Amino acid sequence: TDKTGNYDEQIAELQTKLDAIDLRSEEAYDFEETDKVIERGLGLGADIMFRFGASQNDIIDNTFPTVGTDEWTTYVNNLGIIAEQIVKHYQQGWADGFENALTYFEIWNEADLLDFWPNTLNSGAQAYYEMYDVVGKAAKNVDPDLPVGGPTITTHNDDRGLEYGFLDYVKANGSPLDFGSFHYYPSVNADPYDYARWANM
């Protein structure tokens, strides 16, 4: 942000620039740094899990339109286009990319934490469900064999609807879900058997 901290103006200016970009063109993407990471991982013989989503504490990336508005619909649909292009790049060689470089495609990161998914408070988990559905189907549209999953939650108490509600939505809407993922933080209980309990759950 600039020194005035005027986020609204900066977001509006960024949105104007984004609206002028053709999200299906190579010019809209800069894969250089991510390609280096993917290439290193492949060189080590690693399986690559690509995490699709914004980074923590990124004010611009983590400011979402209000759910249910035209802006929200456009935003989510644009994420779908971006997911398609990323999968094309890493699975089909688009834009000087790779062939079948990804083993997993994970959608977002820790959506139960407001640092990553602030919409959780003002719209419930429905916002994540909608985004997951569009992005997951977009990825599968490019590569039906690429395993897609989420929701990468940090708890198993379902207090924000990102566990059982997510599974209900996936089932009702035919959303792709090849694997479920979570991030275990032993900050409250450092019992190593929690790994087994979470996996069993």
C-alpha positions in Angstrom: 0.0 0.0 0.0 1.1 3.6 -0.4 1.9 5.8 2.7 -1.7 7.0 2.9 -2.9 3.5 3.4 -5.8 4.2 1.1 -6.8 0.5 0.3 -10.1 1.2 -1.4 -8.5 3.4 -4.1 -5.6 1.0 -4.6 -8.0 -2.0 -4.9 -10.2 0.0 -7.4 -7.1 0.9 -9.4 -5.9 -2.7 -9.4 -9.3 -3.9 -10.5 -9.3 -1.5 -13.4 -6.0 -3.0 -14.5 -7.2 -6.5 -14.0 -10.4 -5.9 -16.0 -8.2 -5.0 -19.0 -6.2 -8.2 -19.0 -7.1 -11.2 -21.2 -6.8 -14.0 -18.6 -6.4 -16.6 -21.4 -3.3 -14.9 -22.9 0.2 -15.8 -22.1 1.0 -12.1 -21.4 -1.3 -12.3 -18.4 1.0 -14.7 -16.5 4.5 -14.7 -15.1 5.4 -18.3 -14.2 9.2 -17.7 -13.9 9.6 -18.0 -10.1 7.1 -20.8 -9.7 8.6 -22.7 -12.6 12.0 -22.7 -10.8 10.4 -24.2 -7.7 8.5 -26.9 -9.7 11.7 -27.7 -11.7 13.7 -28.1 -8.5 11.1 -30.4 -7.0 10.9 -32.5 -10.1 14.6 -32.7 -10.2 14.5 -34.2 -6.7 12.0 -36.8 -7.7 9.3 -35.2 -5.6 5.5 -35.3 -6.2 4.3 -31.8 -6.8 1.2 -30.5 -4.9 0.2 -27.2 -6.5 -1.7 -25.0 -4.0 -4.0 -22.6 -5.7 -4.8 -19.5 -3.6 -3.7 -16.2 -2.2 -0.9 -15.7 0.3 -1.3 -14.7 3.9 -1.5 -11.0 4.9 -1.7 -9.9 1.3 -4.3 -7.1 1.6 -5.0 -6.9 -2.2 -5.2 -10.6 -2.8 -7.2 -11.3 0.2 -9.9 -8.7 -0.4 -12.8 -10.3 -2.1 -16.0 -8.9 -3.6 -19.3 -9.3 -1.6 -20.8 -12.7 -2.2 -23.9 -12.7 -4.3 -23.0 -9.6 -6.4 -22.0 -9.5 -10.0 -18.5 -8.6 -8.9 -18.3 -11.9 -6.9 -19.5 -13.9 -9.9 -16.9 -12.3 -12.1 -14.2 -12.8 -9.5 -15.0 -16.5 -9.1 -15.3 -17.1 -12.8 -11.9 -15.4 -13.3 -10.3 -17.7 -10.7 -11.6 -20.6 -12.8 -10.0 -19.2 -16.0 -6.7 -18.7 -14.1 -6.9 -22.3 -12.8 -7.3 -23.6 -16.3 -4.3 -21.7 -17.6 -2.1 -22.8 -14.6 -3.1 -26.5 -15.2 -2.4 -26.0 -19.0 1.0 -24.6 -18.2 2.1 -27.4 -15.8 0.3 -30.3 -17.4 0.1 -29.5 -21.2 3.1 -27.3 -21.8 1.2 -24.1 -22.5 3.3 -20.9 -22.4 6.6 -22.8 -22.4 5.4 -25.0 -19.6 5.7 -28.5 -18.4 4.2 -31.9 -19.3 2.4 -33.7 -16.4 4.4 -31.9 -13.7 1.6 -31.9 -11.1 0.6 -34.8 -8.9 -2.1 -32.9 -6.9 -4.0 -29.7 -7.3 -5.1 -28.3 -3.9 -7.6 -25.5 -3.8 -6.8 -22.6 -1.4 -5.1 -22.7 1.9 -6.7 -22.8 5.4 -10.0 -21.2 4.5 -11.1 -21.6 8.1 -8.6 -18.8 9.0 -9.5 -15.2 8.2 -6.0 -14.4 7.1 -6.6 -16.6 4.0 -10.4 -16.4 3.6 -11.9 -13.3 5.2 -15.3 -14.1 3.4 -15.8 -16.9 6.0 -17.2 -14.4 8.4 -19.5 -12.3 6.2 -20.9 -15.0 4.0 -20.3 -18.3 5.8 -18.5 -21.1 4.1 -20.8 -20.9 1.1 -18.3 -18.5 -0.6 -15.6 -21.1 -0.3 -17.9 -23.8 -1.6 -18.7 -21.8 -4.7 -15.1 -20.9 -5.4 -13.9 -24.5 -4.9 -16.6 -25.8 -7.2 -15.7 -23.4 -10.1 -11.9 -23.8 -9.7 -12.1 -27.6 -9.2 -14.2 -28.1 -12.3 -12.0 -25.7 -14.3 -8.9 -27.7 -13.4 -10.6 -31.0 -14.3 -11.8 -29.5 -17.5 -8.2 -29.2 -18.6 -6.9 -32.5 -17.0 -9.5 -34.9 -15.9 -6.9 -37.2 -14.4 -5.3 -34.5 -12.1 -6.4 -35.1 -8.5 -8.2 -32.1 -7.1 -8.8 -31.5 -3.4 -9.2 -29.4 -0.3 -10.4 -27.7 1.9 -7.0 -27.6 3.7 -8.6 -26.7 7.1 -6.7 -26.3 10.4 -9.3 -27.7 12.7 -11.8 -30.6 12.8 -14.5 -28.8 14.8 -16.5 -27.7 11.7 -17.3 -24.4 13.4 -17.2 -22.6 10.1 -18.9 -25.2 8.0 -15.7 -26.2 6.2 -15.9 -29.9 7.0 -19.2 -31.6 6.8 -20.9 -28.7 5.1 -18.2 -28.8 2.5 -18.6 -32.5 1.9 -22.4 -32.1 1.6 -21.9 -29.3 -1.0 -19.4 -31.3 -3.0 -21.8 -34.3 -3.1 -24.9 -32.2 -4.0 -23.1 -30.2 -6.8 -20.8 -32.9 -8.3 -17.7 -30.9 -7.4 -14.5 -32.8 -7.9 -12.9 -34.1 -4.7 -10.1 -36.7 -5.1 -8.5 -36.1 -1.8 -9.2 -34.2 1.5 -6.5 -32.2 3.1 -5.8 -30.5 6.4 -2.9 -28.8 8.2 -2.1 -30.1 11.6 -0.9 -27.6 14.2 0.1 -29.1 17.5 -0.2 -25.8 19.3 -2.8 -27.0 21.8 -2.1 -30.7 22.0 1.3 -32.1 20.9 0.1 -35.7 21.1 1.7 -37.4 18.1 -1.2 -39.8 17.9 -3.3 -36.8 16.8 -1.9 -37.4 13.3 -3.5 -40.9 13.2 -6.8 -39.6 14.7 -7.0 -36.8 12.1 -6.2 -39.2 9.3 -8.8 -41.7 10.5 -11.4 -39.0 10.8 
